[in-house]
Every structure is written in structure tokens, then in C-alpha cells.
Amino acid sequence: MSISHAPPDPDVVTESPAPEAVPADSDADSVGDPELVRLVPSSTRRTRVPRWLRRTSGPVLLLILWQLLSGTGVLTPDVLASPGTIARVAGDLFSDGSLPNAMGVSLQRVAIGLLFGVVVGTGLALVSGLFRVGEDLVDASVQMLRTVPFVGLIPLFIIWFGIGEAPKIAIITLGVSFPLYLNVYAGIRGVDAQLIEAGESLGLSRWGLVRHVVLPGALPGAMTGLRYSLGISWLALVFAEQINADAGIGFLMVQARDFLRTDVIVVCLIVYAFLGLLADFVVRTLERLLLQWRPTFTGR
């Protein structure tokens, strides 16, 4: 039996069997491929417990513990009033109008002091951050003054401005200025030098660099400084309203201290806390609107 090794005849066409058609809607398992499972990042998975419930669980548990300690007599009324008593006293203060009036006066003082503090702190930071001569003239003096406790300047403010509204606003302004100065100055000096070089290569003038490169780069630091300054402003208000005040939340606290009313003192402290939380919420909302271009880590 011999095997022929002759080449195939070009005139003879041989047809190879056509491959079996695979239906378009056939599953991957029908051809033996492993099943593909879509991977979902853990950061995008939805949790069963809503976030607002998790955030409020801590304060609610604290209130329950507080009420239990008050009900069992561990916390006596002369040491700390119960949450029920504080809620009743808060309702009485709202109904007679004393607490809303005090809140209005305190908010006005904080708003004026914050406005002056933002102007002073941001202005000094711009002068010191944008110009080397300004840094030489301003930064050393500001760094020395910020180490002095602003509360210790209250006697001088009373001597200089009297016992009216001026020393109260001056204390808030001083407390607000330094955090803004530090954060805005750090934001300006933290701008990437390569961005400055890129702007110069594109033909931007000095004002164009400041407007389009430096100020947007310093904006995150400015927002952080503003949030910190708001907290300092409420702290400064507590001390400011101890200076012969005849209205405001601090005035209610001084009266409550004289009459040993811990319930009124706690109500005023809670009002301070909620006003500060509301102000921080406003700044965080403003931060989300102004810094939409900046990707940030939101936690896992």
C-alpha cells in the first residue's frame, strides 16, 4: 500500500465543513466558558442601615444614658438637670421670647465679628502670600500675635473700647482672623509651581495667574480656615458676652449662673452647639458648590 505525495490538483476545489453556528443568545455556559461575575467596589455597596440613622444614634444613646442617670438619682438637679426638664425650660424660654431675642443679638455679634475677621485675615494672607515684601512685613508680626491668647486681651479691649458692643466684636474679630490667615497663606504658598510655569507659558499676566491659578488653588485652604474660624467665633462669643452684656445668650448664662439654674445654662450651651452646627453646615454646602472640580475621598 503506497501513499501518494502528489500536490493537490488546483482545478479540484474541496470544501471544508462549515463551522456550526452558535446562536447569538446562547449562554456562556453552553460553550464551556466560566460564568462572569461583576465585581462591585465596596465603597459603592449600599448599607442596610441609613447613614442618617447611624449619625443620630450616638446623640440619642447619650440622651438615653443621661435620662437614666437623672432618673436613678446619680445626677441630681443641682448638678445637671434631666433632659426632660431642659426641654421644658427651653419651651418656656421660647414662649416668653427671651431665648429668640438672645439668639438674635448673639447672631448679630458673630456676623459682624466674622465679617471683619474674614476681611482682615484674608487681606493679610493675600499681602503676605502673594508678595515677598508683604511676607517680610506682615508674617512675623502675625505669628507673634496669634500666640497671645485673645481672651487675655479682654482687659485691654475694655480699656480701649469701653464696655459696649465694640470690645465684644473686637474679640470675635481677633479670634477669627488668625485661622483664616494661616490657612489662606498656606493655600497660596501650597500652589504647585508647575501650574504657575504653565500659566506663564500660556501668556497669563500676573493678575491672570492670581485669578486663574493661585486663588482657585488656595480656595480649599480658605474653606478649611473659614470652618475653623466659625468654631472660634462661637468660642470668642462666649467670652465676649461676659463683658457687662445686657442681652445675648451669654447674658442668659450669667443670670442662670447667679441663680444656680443649671437647666438654663445647658439650654444656652445646646443653642450654642446647634448654631455652630448650622454655620458649619452652611460652609460645607458652600464648599461643595465652589470645589466641585476637586475629587475627594469620602470614606469607605
Phi, psi and chi 1 to 4 in degrees:
 res  aa     phi    psi   chi1   chi2   chi3   chi4
   1 MET       -  121.5 -177.8  176.1 -178.3      -
   2 SER  -110.0  149.5   62.0      -      -      -
   3 ILE  -107.1  127.6  -59.6  174.0      -      -
   4 SER   -85.8  130.9  176.9      -      -      -
   5 HIS  -107.7   23.0  -65.3  -77.1      -      -
   6 ALA   -70.9  142.9      -      -      -      -
   7 PRO   -65.9  153.2   23.8  -33.1      -      -
   8 PRO   -67.0  146.1   24.3  -33.0      -      -
   9 ASP   -71.6  122.8 -169.0   -6.3      -      -
  10 PRO   -63.9  -21.4   23.3  -32.5      -      -
  11 ASP   -80.0  -12.3  -63.3  -26.3      -      -
  12 VAL  -100.0  121.8  178.6      -      -      -
  13 VAL  -101.4  123.1  179.0      -      -      -
  14 THR  -107.0  133.2   58.5      -      -      -
  15 GLU   -97.2  129.0  -64.5 -178.1   -2.9      -
  16 SER   -86.0  147.6   59.2      -      -      -
  17 PRO   -61.1  135.0   22.5  -32.7      -      -
  18 ALA   -71.6  142.1      -      -      -      -
  19 PRO   -67.0  150.2   24.3  -33.3      -      -
  20 GLU   -68.0  135.3  -64.3 -178.3   -3.2      -
  21 ALA   -75.4  135.2      -      -      -      -
  22 VAL  -101.6  124.7  179.2      -      -      -
  23 PRO   -57.4  145.3  -20.3   30.3      -      -
  24 ALA   -66.4  -30.3      -      -      -      -
  25 ASP   -96.9   15.1   56.6  -10.9      -      -
  26 SER   -73.0  147.7   62.6      -      -      -
  27 ASP   -79.3  156.8 -169.1   77.0      -      -
  28 ALA   -64.7  -26.9      -      -      -      -
  29 ASP   -69.1  -24.7  -67.2  -23.1      -      -
  30 SER   -68.5  -21.4   61.6      -      -      -
  31 VAL  -106.5    8.6  -66.7      -      -      -
  32 GLY    89.3    4.5      -      -      -      -
  33 ASP   -78.2  147.9  -66.7  -22.9      -      -
  34 PRO   -69.2  152.2   24.5  -34.0      -      -
  35 GLU   -73.1  133.9 -177.1  179.7   -2.3      -
  36 LEU   -89.9  129.6  -60.8  178.8      -      -
  37 VAL  -112.7  127.5  179.5      -      -      -
  38 ARG   -76.5  127.4 -177.4  179.8  179.5 -177.8
  39 LEU   -90.3  129.8  -62.3  178.3      -      -
  40 VAL  -111.2  123.7  179.8      -      -      -
  41 PRO   -57.0  146.6  -20.6   31.4      -      -
  42 SER   -65.9  -25.1   58.1      -      -      -
  43 SER   -71.1  -19.8   59.7      -      -      -
  44 THR  -101.3   -2.8   59.7      -      -      -
  45 ARG   -73.5  139.8  -64.7  173.5 -175.0  171.3
  46 ARG   -83.2  135.0  -66.5 -176.3  178.4  -89.1
  47 THR   -88.1  153.4   56.1      -      -      -
  48 ARG   -71.8  -34.6  -64.6 -178.2  178.6  179.6
  49 VAL   -89.5  124.2 -178.5      -      -      -
  50 PRO   -60.8  149.7  -20.8   32.2      -      -
  51 ARG   -66.9  -37.6 -171.2  178.2 -178.5 -173.1
  52 TRP   -62.8  -32.1   65.2  -92.9      -      -
  53 LEU   -70.8  -38.5 -176.2   58.5      -      -
  54 ARG   -67.0  -37.0  -73.1 -178.6  -67.5  159.2
  55 ARG   -71.3  -30.4  -69.1  177.2   65.3   90.9
  56 THR   -90.1   -9.4   56.1      -      -      -
  57 SER   -67.3  -35.7   59.8      -      -      -
  58 GLY   -63.0  -54.6      -      -      -      -
  59 PRO   -60.1  -35.8  -25.7   34.7      -      -
  60 VAL   -66.0  -43.7  170.2      -      -      -
  61 LEU   -62.7  -37.2  -68.5  175.9      -      -
  62 LEU   -64.4  -40.9 -177.7   61.0      -      -
  63 LEU   -64.9  -40.5  -75.2  176.3      -      -
  64 ILE   -63.4  -44.0  -66.4  174.0      -      -
  65 LEU   -62.7  -41.3  178.1   61.2      -      -
  66 TRP   -61.0  -44.9 -176.1    2.6      -      -
  67 GLN   -65.4  -38.5 -176.6   63.5   43.4      -
  68 LEU   -65.2  -42.4  -71.3  175.8      -      -
  69 LEU   -65.8  -36.8  -66.9  177.0      -      -
  70 SER   -70.8  -39.3  -60.7      -      -      -
  71 GLY   -68.9  -32.5      -      -      -      -
  72 THR   -85.1   -2.9   55.8      -      -      -
  73 GLY    87.4    3.5      -      -      -      -
  74 VAL   -66.2  -40.1  177.3      -      -      -
  75 LEU  -105.6  111.3  -70.6  177.3      -      -
  76 THR   -82.0  157.2   57.6      -      -      -
  77 PRO   -60.8  -30.5  -25.0   34.6      -      -
  78 ASP   -75.7  -16.3   56.1  -17.4      -      -
  79 VAL   -91.4  -52.4  174.3      -      -      -
  80 LEU  -156.7  122.9 -174.7   62.1      -      -
  81 ALA   -69.9  158.2      -      -      -      -
  82 SER   -75.8  159.4   64.1      -      -      -
  83 PRO   -59.2  -35.7  -25.3   34.1      -      -
  84 GLY   -63.5  -43.1      -      -      -      -
  85 THR   -64.7  -40.7  -57.2      -      -      -
  86 ILE   -65.5  -39.6  -68.6  173.2      -      -
  87 ALA   -63.7  -40.5      -      -      -      -
  88 ARG   -66.1  -42.8  177.0  178.4   53.6   80.9
  89 VAL   -65.2  -38.7  171.9      -      -      -
  90 ALA   -63.1  -39.7      -      -      -      -
  91 GLY   -63.3  -39.7      -      -      -      -
  92 ASP   -65.0  -41.4  -64.4  -22.2      -      -
  93 LEU   -67.5  -32.8  -68.3  175.5      -      -
  94 PHE   -72.6  -39.3  -95.0  103.6      -      -
  95 SER   -67.4  -37.0   60.4      -      -      -
  96 ASP   -86.2   -3.2   61.5   13.3      -      -
  97 GLY    85.9   -1.8      -      -      -      -
  98 SER   -70.8  -39.8   57.0      -      -      -
  99 LEU   -72.1  -44.2 -170.4   56.4      -      -
 100 PRO   -60.1  -39.5  -26.1   35.7      -      -
 101 ASN   -64.4  -41.7  -67.6  -25.4      -      -
 102 ALA   -64.7  -39.9      -      -      -      -
 103 MET   -64.2  -39.3  -69.3  172.5   58.2      -
 104 GLY   -63.5  -42.2      -      -      -      -
 105 VAL   -65.9  -43.5  173.5      -      -      -
 106 SER   -66.5  -40.6  -63.1      -      -      -
 107 LEU   -63.4  -36.8  -76.7  172.8      -      -
 108 GLN   -65.3  -41.6 -177.7  179.1   -0.1      -
 109 ARG   -64.1  -43.2  -69.9  168.0  178.5  163.1
 110 VAL   -65.5  -41.4  169.1      -      -      -
 111 ALA   -62.9  -44.3      -      -      -      -
 112 ILE   -67.4  -46.2  -62.2  174.8      -      -
 113 GLY   -64.1  -37.4      -      -      -      -
 114 LEU   -67.2  -39.7 -175.3   65.1      -      -
 115 LEU   -61.7  -48.6  177.2   61.8      -      -
 116 PHE   -63.3  -40.3  -71.4  160.6      -      -
 117 GLY   -65.5  -38.8      -      -      -      -
 118 VAL   -65.0  -43.1  167.1      -      -      -
 119 VAL   -63.9  -46.7  172.4      -      -      -
 120 VAL   -68.5  -50.1  173.3      -      -      -
 121 GLY   -64.4  -45.1      -      -      -      -
 122 THR   -68.3  -39.9  -55.0      -      -      -
 123 GLY   -62.5  -45.0      -      -      -      -
 124 LEU   -65.6  -36.5  -68.7  176.1      -      -
 125 ALA   -66.8  -38.7      -      -      -      -
 126 LEU   -65.7  -42.5  -68.6  175.8      -      -
 127 VAL   -65.0  -43.0  171.5      -      -      -
 128 SER   -76.4  -32.0 -178.8      -      -      -
 129 GLY   -84.2  -30.5      -      -      -      -
 130 LEU   -90.5  -23.4  -63.2  176.7      -      -
 131 PHE  -127.5  133.9  -52.4   98.9      -      -
 132 ARG   -67.7  -37.1  -68.0 -177.9  179.6  178.4
 133 VAL   -63.5  -40.4  176.4      -      -      -
 134 GLY   -63.6  -37.3      -      -      -      -
 135 GLU   -63.5  -42.1 -178.9 -176.8   10.9      -
 136 ASP   -64.6  -33.8  -63.3  -23.4      -      -
 137 LEU   -86.6  -30.3  -63.9  175.7      -      -
 138 VAL  -105.3  -44.7  173.3      -      -      -
 139 ASP   -61.1  -44.8 -172.0   66.1      -      -
 140 ALA   -61.8  -41.6      -      -      -      -
 141 SER   -66.4  -42.0  -59.8      -      -      -
 142 VAL   -65.8  -40.4  174.2      -      -      -
 143 GLN   -63.8  -33.7  -63.9  -62.5  -23.6      -
 144 MET   -72.4  -42.7  -72.5 -170.4  -62.8      -
 145 LEU   -69.2  -32.4  -72.4  175.8      -      -
 146 ARG   -70.9  -19.9   76.3  178.0 -176.2   86.6
 147 THR   -79.4  -12.1   58.7      -      -      -
 148 VAL   -84.1  124.6  178.5      -      -      -
 149 PRO   -60.9  124.4  -20.5   31.8      -      -
 150 PHE   -65.8  -22.9   63.5   89.6      -      -
 151 VAL   -66.5  -31.9  179.3      -      -      -
 152 GLY   -69.0  -12.9      -      -      -      -
 153 LEU   -89.3   -0.4  -61.8  176.4      -      -
 154 ILE   -58.4  -45.1  -68.3  178.7      -      -
 155 PRO   -58.8  -39.4  -25.0   35.3      -      -
 156 LEU   -66.3  -40.3  -78.3  178.1      -      -
 157 PHE   -64.2  -36.5  -73.6  164.0      -      -
 158 ILE   -65.1  -40.6  -66.5  176.6      -      -
 159 ILE   -68.1  -40.5  -64.9  174.6      -      -
 160 TRP   -75.6  -45.1  -66.9  -17.0      -      -
 161 PHE  -110.2   -2.7  -54.9  112.9      -      -
 162 GLY    85.7 -157.6      -      -      -      -
 163 ILE  -117.0   21.2   56.7  175.4      -      -
 164 GLY   -88.0 -144.2      -      -      -      -
 165 GLU   -80.8  -22.9  -68.5  -65.0  -45.9      -
 166 ALA   -60.5  -47.5      -      -      -      -
 167 PRO   -65.8  -32.6   22.2  -33.1      -      -
 168 LYS   -64.4  -46.6  -57.9  175.9  179.5   61.1
 169 ILE   -68.0  -34.9  -64.9  175.3      -      -
 170 ALA   -64.9  -38.5      -      -      -      -
 171 ILE   -65.1  -44.4  -68.1  172.6      -      -
 172 ILE   -64.5  -41.7  -61.2  172.7      -      -
 173 THR   -61.1  -43.8  -58.9      -      -      -
 174 LEU   -65.4  -41.5 -171.3   65.0      -      -
 175 GLY   -67.3  -29.7      -      -      -      -
 176 VAL   -81.8  -31.4  166.6      -      -      -
 177 SER   -65.7  -43.5  -60.2      -      -      -
 178 PHE   -68.3  -45.0  -64.7  125.8      -      -
 179 PRO   -60.4  -39.3  -22.6   33.3      -      -
 180 LEU   -65.5  -42.1  -93.7  173.9      -      -
 181 TYR   -59.4  -48.8  171.8   83.2      -      -
 182 LEU   -62.8  -44.7  -68.6  175.8      -      -
 183 ASN   -73.5  -40.4  -75.0  -85.6      -      -
 184 VAL   -68.1  -41.2  175.1      -      -      -
 185 TYR   -62.0  -44.7  173.4   79.0      -      -
 186 ALA   -65.2  -36.0      -      -      -      -
 187 GLY   -66.4  -39.0      -      -      -      -
 188 ILE   -67.0  -46.7  -67.4  173.9      -      -
 189 ARG   -75.3  -11.6  -69.3  -56.0  174.8   93.2
 190 GLY   -91.5    1.5      -      -      -      -
 191 VAL   -66.7  136.3  175.1      -      -      -
 192 ASP   -61.5  129.9 -166.1  -10.6      -      -
 193 ALA   -65.3  -28.3      -      -      -      -
 194 GLN   -66.4  -31.7  -65.6 -179.2   -4.7      -
 195 LEU   -67.0  -37.5  -65.1  177.4      -      -
 196 ILE   -63.5  -43.9  -57.9  -65.6      -      -
 197 GLU   -64.5  -38.3  -65.7  176.7   -2.0      -
 198 ALA   -65.8  -40.1      -      -      -      -
 199 GLY   -64.6  -39.1      -      -      -      -
 200 GLU   -66.3  -38.0  -69.1  176.2  -13.9      -
 201 SER   -67.6  -24.1   64.0      -      -      -
 202 LEU   -84.8   -1.7  -67.6  175.0      -      -
 203 GLY    90.2   17.7      -      -      -      -
 204 LEU   -72.7  140.1  -69.5  177.8      -      -
 205 SER   -76.3  178.4   61.7      -      -      -
 206 ARG   -62.9  -44.1 -177.9  177.0 -179.8   83.7
 207 TRP   -65.8  -35.5  167.7 -116.8      -      -
 208 GLY   -64.6  -38.9      -      -      -      -
 209 LEU   -63.7  -41.9  -72.4  173.1      -      -
 210 VAL   -65.2  -41.2  171.9      -      -      -
 211 ARG   -74.7  -42.2  179.8 -178.3  176.9 -176.0
 212 HIS   -99.6  -16.5  -62.2  -71.5      -      -
 213 VAL  -121.1  -55.3  179.1      -      -      -
 214 VAL   -71.3  -51.7  177.1      -      -      -
 215 LEU   -64.6  -44.7  -67.5 -176.1      -      -
 216 PRO   -61.0  -35.3  -25.4   35.5      -      -
 217 GLY   -69.4  -29.6      -      -      -      -
 218 ALA   -88.1   -7.4      -      -      -      -
 219 LEU   -63.1  -41.2 -167.6   57.2      -      -
 220 PRO   -58.3  -42.1  -25.9   35.3      -      -
 221 GLY   -65.0  -36.0      -      -      -      -
 222 ALA   -65.0  -40.0      -      -      -      -
 223 MET   -65.6  -39.1  -68.5  -68.3  101.8      -
 224 THR   -63.8  -42.8  -58.1      -      -      -
 225 GLY   -64.2  -35.1      -      -      -      -
 226 LEU   -67.2  -40.9 -177.0   59.3      -      -
 227 ARG   -63.1  -42.8  -69.1 -179.4   62.8 -176.1
 228 TYR   -67.6  -36.7 -172.6   62.4      -      -
 229 SER   -66.7  -33.7  -62.9      -      -      -
 230 LEU   -63.3  -41.5  -80.9  171.6      -      -
 231 GLY   -63.0  -41.2      -      -      -      -
 232 ILE   -65.8  -33.8  -63.6  -64.9      -      -
 233 SER   -64.6  -39.2   66.2      -      -      -
 234 TRP   -70.7  -34.8  -67.0  108.7      -      -
 235 LEU   -65.3  -43.3  177.1   62.3      -      -
 236 ALA   -65.3  -33.0      -      -      -      -
 237 LEU   -64.3  -37.4  178.7   66.6      -      -
 238 VAL   -59.0  -44.5  174.3      -      -      -
 239 PHE   -73.2  -37.1  -67.1  100.9      -      -
 240 ALA   -64.9  -36.3      -      -      -      -
 241 GLU   -80.2    3.0  -69.0 -174.2  -26.1      -
 242 GLN   -87.3   -5.2  -49.8  -63.5  -39.3      -
 243 ILE   -90.1   83.7  -52.9  174.2      -      -
 244 ASN    47.8   46.7 -165.2   27.1      -      -
 245 ALA   -84.2  142.6      -      -      -      -
 246 ASP  -113.6    7.5   55.1   -2.2      -      -
 247 ALA  -161.5  160.0      -      -      -      -
 248 GLY   111.8  169.8      -      -      -      -
 249 ILE   -67.1  -38.1  -57.8  175.5      -      -
 250 GLY   -62.2  -34.9      -      -      -      -
 251 PHE   -64.4  -40.6  172.7   68.3      -      -
 252 LEU   -62.9  -37.4  -68.4 -179.6      -      -
 253 MET   -67.5  -38.0  -68.1 -178.0   64.7      -
 254 VAL   -65.4  -43.5  170.9      -      -      -
 255 GLN   -62.8  -42.2  -77.2 -171.2  -34.7      -
 256 ALA   -65.2  -34.9      -      -      -      -
 257 ARG   -65.0  -39.6  179.9 -162.0   61.7 -169.3
 258 ASP   -65.9  -31.7  -65.3  -22.0      -      -
 259 PHE  -102.5   11.4  -67.8   98.5      -      -
 260 LEU    56.6   40.7  -57.4  178.5      -      -
 261 ARG   -96.5   89.3  -66.3  -71.8  -56.3  -85.7
 262 THR   -67.1  -27.3   59.6      -      -      -
 263 ASP   -66.7  -42.3   47.8    2.3      -      -
 264 VAL   -67.7  -37.7  178.0      -      -      -
 265 ILE   -62.4  -43.6  -66.4  175.9      -      -
 266 VAL   -66.2  -37.8  174.3      -      -      -
 267 VAL   -60.4  -43.9  168.6      -      -      -
 268 CYS   -65.0  -39.6  -66.0      -      -      -
 269 LEU   -64.5  -39.9  -68.3  176.7      -      -
 270 ILE   -64.2  -38.9  -67.0  174.5      -      -
 271 VAL   -64.1  -43.2  170.2      -      -      -
 272 TYR   -56.0  -45.7  -85.8  129.0      -      -
 273 ALA   -64.3  -43.7      -      -      -      -
 274 PHE   -70.4  -36.3  -86.2   99.8      -      -
 275 LEU   -65.2  -41.1  -70.2  177.2      -      -
 276 GLY   -64.6  -39.2      -      -      -      -
 277 LEU   -65.6  -38.9 -175.7   62.8      -      -
 278 LEU   -65.3  -42.0  178.5   61.4      -      -
 279 ALA   -64.3  -39.3      -      -      -      -
 280 ASP   -65.9  -36.2 -175.8   74.2      -      -
 281 PHE   -64.0  -39.6  172.2   75.6      -      -
 282 VAL   -63.4  -43.3  172.3      -      -      -
 283 VAL   -68.1  -38.6  176.1      -      -      -
 284 ARG   -65.8  -36.9  -68.2  179.5   67.6  176.1
 285 THR   -64.7  -43.9  -56.8      -      -      -
 286 LEU   -62.0  -36.6 -177.1   63.6      -      -
 287 GLU   -65.2  -41.1 -174.2  177.4   13.2      -
 288 ARG   -65.4  -33.0  -75.9 -166.3  -64.7  -92.4
 289 LEU   -74.7  -39.3  -66.4  175.2      -      -
 290 LEU   -84.9  -22.5  -64.3  178.2      -      -
 291 LEU  -115.5   39.1  -58.4  179.2      -      -
 292 GLN   -66.6  -23.0  -64.5  179.7   -0.5      -
 293 TRP   -77.0  -12.6   51.1  -91.0      -      -
 294 ARG   -99.5  114.9 -174.9 -175.8   64.3  165.2
 295 PRO   -74.3  133.7   25.9  -31.8      -      -
 296 THR  -130.7  157.8   56.7      -      -      -
 297 PHE   -84.9  125.9  175.7   67.5      -      -
 298 THR  -104.9    9.5   57.6      -      -      -
 299 GLY    92.3  161.4      -      -      -      -
 300 ARG  -125.8      -  -67.5 -176.0 -178.4  -88.5
